[in-house]
Amino acid sequence: MNRKVLYVTPRKTKEGLNWAVLPQNASRPVKILENKKDAVDLAKEIAQNANLGQVRIQNQHGIFQTEYTYGLDPKKYKG
């Protein structure tokens, strides 16, 4: 079974910085929001409703800062 992966990623616009909820391998976001917290909440809700879900959150510079998994955790590897 595949894990549904969603990214919360920054989007710069004329109006300022917005936040996109973007499914993995998709070219169009589910939604673009003005507030990062709202984008994270939406992504978490979608991931929790999937059998296996994951949310990867970027900061305003595009660097990954947090990850949440729902359902079975992916295998842990030494590294």
N, C-alpha and C positions, 0 to 999 in steps of 0.2 A: 504494500500500500504506500502511496506517495504522500509525503509531507507537504502541506500547503504552507508555503513560505511567503511572508509579506514583509516588505521593506518600508520603513518610515524614513523618507529622504527629503532633504531641503530642496526647494525650488525658488530661484530668484526671479522676481517679476518686477515690473515697473513700480508696483505698489510696495514692494519690500520682499521679505522672506516669507514664503509659504511652505507648507509641509504636505507631501504627497504620500498616500498609501498605495504602494505599487506591488502587485503580485509578481512573483518570480517569473522571468521569461515573458513578461507582458510589456507592451510598448505604451499602454495607456493606464493611468492610475485609476484605482477604484474611486478615489475622491481626493481633491486638493483642499486643504484646510488652512486657515490663517494661524491657528494655534497648534503648537507641537503636541501639547497634552491631549487635545481632541483627536489628533491623528493617531497617537499611540493608543488611546482608548478604543478607537474604531478598529485598528489593526488587531488589537488583543481580542476584541469581541469576535471578529471574523475567524481568527485562529482558534479560539476556544470552541467555536461552533463546528469546526472541522474535526474529523476523527483524529488526525495528527496535524498539529499546527505549529508554526514558528514565526516569531516576529523579530526582525533585526532592525535596530534603531541606529541611525546615524546622527552625528552632531551637525552643527551649522556649517562645518568645513568638510562634511562628507566622510568623516572617520567613524567607523563603527564603535559605538560606546556600550550598547546593551543588547542582550539577546534573551528572549523568552521562548520556551518550548512547552507545548501542551500535548497531552497524550503520552505515548512512550518516548522517553528520552533517547536521542541518538546514541550510538555506541561511543563510549569514552576511549580515547586512544592515548597512550603515553606520548608525550611530545615535548 
